[in-house]
Amino acid sequence: MNDFMDRAKDFADQHDEQIDKAAEKAGEQVDRRTGGKYDEQVDKGVDYAQQHTGQGDTNP
């Protein structure tokens, strides 16, 4: 299991920008499907995910 986690961390480090973009798109999709009802919570979740993958948030 440790090998899997190490490989996942390496992948996240190497593809930080793509992961951040995917998280952003997922958040936008949730906002659309819920009519923005949970906008603040979704934004917090996206920010958290971006800050904890790869080298951190690549979005300004």
ZAMARGU-4260 file (C-alpha; in steps of 0.2 Angstrom, whole numbers, plus 5000, padded with zeros to 4 digits):
<rodrens>
0) 5000/5000/5000 | 5014/5012/5004 | 5021/5010/4986 | 5004/5015/4979 | 5003/5031/4990
5) 5021/5035/4985 | 5017/5033/4966 | 5001/5044/4969 | 5011/5058/4977 | 5024/5057/4963
10) 5010/5058/4950 | 5002/5073/4959 | 5019/5082/4960 | 5022/5079/4941 | 5004/5084/4936
15) 4999/5098/4948 | 4992/5110/4935 | 4981/5097/4927 | 4975/5091/4944 | 4971/5109/4949
20) 4961/5112/4932 | 4952/5096/4934 | 4947/5101/4952 | 4941/5118/4946 | 4931/5110/4932
25) 4923/5097/4944 | 4918/5112/4956 | 4910/5121/4941 | 4900/5106/4936 | 4894/5104/4954
30) 4889/5122/4954 | 4879/5120/4938 | 4870/5105/4944 | 4865/5112/4961 | 4861/5129/4954
35) 4875/5137/4964 | 4867/5132/4980 | 4883/5126/4988 | 4895/5138/4980 | 4905/5143/4995
40) 4907/5125/5001 | 4912/5119/4983 | 4925/5134/4982 | 4932/5129/4999 | 4933/5111/4993
45) 4942/5115/4977 | 4954/5127/4985 | 4958/5113/4998 | 4961/5100/4985 | 4972/5112/4975
50) 4983/5116/4990 | 4985/5098/4995 | 4990/5091/4978 | 5007/5093/4969 | 5016/5108/4973
55) 5001/5118/4979 | 4988/5129/4970 | 4994/5134/4953 | 4979/5145/4950 | 4981/5164/4954
</rodrens>
